[in-house]
Amino acid sequence: MLFLAVFCGFLAENQREHIVEHKKEKEFILSICQDLKFDTTLLNYLTKWRQEQMTKTDSLLYYLNMQDPDKYGKFIYYYARPLTNRAVFYSNDRTIQQLKNAGNLRLIRHQDASDSIMEYDWQVRRNELTKDREETFILEYIETVKQLLDGNEFEKMMTPSSPRNWKWPSGNPHLLHKDKESIQKLINDLHFMKTINVLSIGWNKDMIDRALRLLILLKKEYHLQ
């Protein structure tokens, strides 16, 4: 009888642990779903922002390639300055990191769900190299702009209440240098920045698709609304 009582107590305790773990698993999945929704919202915003940056880049390249770019200083100054702005994607990965760092990944019983969560996280980490390369290209671009354009004109274009928004310059400010070599250096810098922007737009769209597919999978596996 004593053995039976101890055995039944063990079964009851084991059952309670399973209930607690299943509850934690459901909470983690719900939290991941919220994080994925946040990511898709941010990625959609960043994709639109980068597409606008592409338009500015193409406009600047157009005027720099004119026979006498100095005649179009107003446009060159206006399109050149905002290209130093950055809007970088940082995943809301609090739940995934908690699963990894606290050893809670074992709570995710469904193998497909676990594998897909880790694949999504790996894709997010993979983008770090692209962000570092973009930072390098932007810093190089800034140095070239400083040599070619007048910072006093940029100062006049500032909007104190909204530093990311720039006013059109008054008149038609001139370039500091008009030699072909200096202008070509800026064109080259723009090419590399544009390439990173194209890659980032493609990556953003891919990650939106991955996030949505992961959401569908988690909702299906865990019977979520």
C-alpha positions in Angstrom: 0.0 0.0 0.0 2.8 2.4 0.9 4.5 1.7 -2.5 1.2 2.3 -4.3 0.7 5.6 -2.5 4.3 6.8 -3.3 3.8 5.7 -6.9 0.5 7.5 -7.3 2.1 10.6 -5.7 4.9 10.4 -8.3 2.4 10.1 -11.1 0.4 13.1 -9.8 3.6 15.2 -9.5 4.7 14.2 -13.0 1.3 15.2 -14.3 1.4 18.6 -12.6 4.9 19.2 -14.2 3.5 18.4 -17.6 0.5 20.8 -17.1 2.9 23.5 -16.0 5.2 23.0 -19.0 2.4 22.9 -21.5 1.1 26.2 -20.0 4.5 27.7 -20.4 4.8 26.4 -23.9 1.5 28.1 -24.9 2.6 31.3 -23.3 5.9 31.3 -25.2 4.1 30.6 -28.5 1.6 33.4 -27.9 4.5 35.8 -27.1 6.4 34.7 -30.2 3.3 35.4 -32.3 3.1 38.9 -30.9 6.8 39.5 -31.6 6.3 38.3 -35.2 3.5 40.7 -35.7 5.7 43.5 -34.4 8.5 42.4 -36.8 6.2 42.4 -39.9 4.9 45.9 -39.1 8.4 47.2 -38.8 9.6 45.4 -41.9 6.7 46.8 -44.0 7.6 50.3 -42.7 11.3 49.9 -43.5 10.6 48.5 -46.9 8.6 51.6 -47.8 11.2 53.8 -46.3 14.0 52.1 -48.3 12.0 52.4 -51.5 11.8 56.2 -50.9 15.5 56.2 -50.4 16.0 54.4 -53.7 14.0 57.1 -55.4 16.2 59.8 -53.9 19.3 57.9 -54.9 18.2 57.6 -58.5 17.3 61.3 -58.6 20.7 62.3 -57.3 22.5 60.0 -59.7 20.4 61.6 -62.5 21.6 65.1 -61.7 25.2 64.1 -61.0 25.4 62.6 -64.5 24.2 65.8 -66.2 26.8 67.5 -68.4 27.1 70.3 -65.9 25.9 69.1 -62.5 26.5 72.5 -60.9 23.5 73.9 -62.7 21.4 71.5 -60.7 22.9 72.2 -57.3 19.4 72.8 -55.7 18.4 69.2 -56.5 21.8 67.7 -55.7 21.9 69.2 -52.2 18.2 68.3 -51.5 18.6 64.6 -52.5 22.2 64.2 -51.1 21.5 65.1 -47.5 18.8 62.6 -46.5 20.8 59.6 -47.8 22.9 59.7 -44.6 19.8 58.7 -42.6 19.4 55.1 -41.5 16.4 53.1 -40.5 17.7 49.7 -39.3 15.7 46.5 -38.6 16.0 45.2 -35.0 13.8 42.1 -34.5 11.6 42.0 -31.4 13.3 38.7 -30.5 12.9 38.9 -26.7 10.9 35.6 -26.5 13.2 33.6 -28.9 16.3 34.8 -26.9 14.6 33.7 -23.7 13.9 30.3 -25.1 17.5 29.9 -26.2 19.3 31.4 -23.2 17.2 29.9 -20.4 17.1 26.4 -22.0 13.4 26.6 -22.6 13.5 25.5 -26.2 12.8 22.0 -25.0 9.3 23.1 -24.0 8.4 23.5 -27.7 7.1 20.0 -28.4 6.3 20.4 -32.1 9.5 19.8 -34.0 8.3 21.8 -37.1 7.5 24.8 -34.9 10.9 24.6 -33.1 12.8 24.2 -36.3 11.0 27.1 -38.0 11.5 29.4 -35.0 15.2 28.7 -35.0 15.4 29.2 -38.8 13.7 32.6 -38.5 16.1 33.6 -35.7 19.1 32.5 -37.9 17.9 34.6 -40.8 17.6 37.6 -38.4 21.2 37.1 -37.2 22.4 36.7 -40.8 21.4 40.3 -41.5 23.9 41.7 -39.1 26.7 41.6 -41.7 24.6 43.6 -44.2 24.0 46.2 -41.6 27.7 46.6 -40.8 28.5 46.9 -44.5 25.8 49.5 -45.0 27.3 51.5 -42.1 30.7 51.4 -43.8 29.3 52.6 -47.1 27.4 55.4 -45.5 30.4 56.7 -43.6 32.4 56.6 -46.9 29.6 58.5 -48.6 29.5 61.2 -45.9 33.3 61.8 -46.3 32.8 62.3 -50.1 29.8 64.6 -49.6 31.8 66.7 -47.1 34.4 67.2 -49.9 31.9 68.1 -52.6 29.1 70.0 -50.9 28.8 73.0 -48.6 27.8 72.1 -45.0 26.5 75.7 -44.5 23.8 74.9 -47.1 22.8 71.8 -45.3 22.6 73.8 -42.1 20.0 76.1 -43.8 18.1 73.1 -44.9 17.6 71.7 -41.4 14.2 71.4 -39.8 14.9 71.6 -36.0 11.6 70.1 -35.0 12.1 67.1 -37.4 15.9 66.4 -38.0 15.1 63.7 -40.6 13.1 66.1 -42.8 15.1 68.5 -45.0 13.9 71.7 -46.7 14.7 72.6 -50.2 17.7 74.9 -50.4 17.1 78.5 -51.3 18.5 79.4 -54.7 20.9 77.1 -56.5 23.9 76.4 -54.2 27.1 75.4 -56.0 29.3 72.4 -55.6 32.6 72.9 -53.9 34.3 71.0 -56.7 33.1 70.4 -60.2 35.9 68.2 -61.5 34.9 64.9 -63.0 36.9 62.8 -60.6 35.2 64.3 -57.5 31.7 63.8 -58.9 32.6 60.3 -60.1 33.7 59.4 -56.5 30.2 60.4 -55.2 28.5 58.4 -58.0 30.6 55.4 -57.0 29.7 55.7 -53.4 26.0 56.0 -54.3 26.2 52.8 -56.4 27.4 50.7 -53.4 24.7 52.3 -51.1 22.1 51.6 -53.7 23.2 47.9 -53.9 22.9 47.4 -50.2 19.4 49.1 -50.3 18.3 46.7 -53.1 19.5 43.7 -51.1 17.8 45.0 -47.9 14.5 45.5 -49.6 14.6 41.9 -50.9 15.6 40.6 -47.5 12.8 42.6 -45.8 10.2 41.1 -48.2 11.6 37.6 -47.6 11.5 38.0 -43.8 7.9 39.3 -44.0 7.0 36.1 -45.9 8.9 34.0 -43.4 7.2 35.7 -40.4 3.7 35.2 -41.9 4.4 31.6 -42.7 5.7 31.0 -39.2 2.6 32.7 -37.7 0.3 30.4 -39.8 2.3 27.3 -38.6 2.2 28.3 -34.9 -1.5 29.1 -35.1 -2.2 25.7 -36.7 -0.1 23.6 -34.4 -1.3 25.3 -31.2 -4.9 25.9 -32.3 -4.7 29.7 -31.9 -7.2 32.2 -33.2 
